[in-house]
Amino acid sequence: MENALSTINLMPTTSQEVSKMFTMIKNEILSGNENPLKLEVQLKAMEELIKKLRSDNEIKDQMINEGMKYPESSFEVFGAKFTKTTVGVKYDFSECNYSEYKESLSNFEKAKADLKEKEDFLKGLKIPMAHPESGELINPPIKTGKESLSVKLL
């Protein structure tokens, strides 16, 4: 009987299977047998599905509960190694009442704002210019990038 996980159950579950599937898909795209735009749409849909599944708190809780059934801190199941760990640790320094920290934070925020202002100025330069006070020759920043396509599912 088919269920919602039937398709996912066909996907690779080991590094070796992932490598094999990658090579097969790449060869099909490079040979012209499949449209790369169709693949891009399918990858985008899979990314969105994976993001939703991984961010769902009820599913996360179920996974953690299942993992807690294993007494070891690390265990292997379904061709993967799981390790129990604490994630998302955050520290709130606002209540430390440490004046040197507050001063450093203030200096950092001012320096960060000053740097952003200078970067915004430099991004606006199209040709070199002389600094009005020092005469220093200021060049525009080097802009790099690659052409790409973005995809949004309808």
Secondary structure, 3 states (H helix, E strand, C coil): CCCCCCCHHHCCCCHHHHHHHHHHHHHHHHCCCCCHHHHHHHHHHHHHHHHHHHHCHHHHHHHHHHHCCCCCCEEEECCEEEECCCCCCCCCCCCCCCHHHHHHHHHHHHHHHHHHHHHHHHHHCCCCEECCCCCCEECCCCCCCCCCCCCCCC
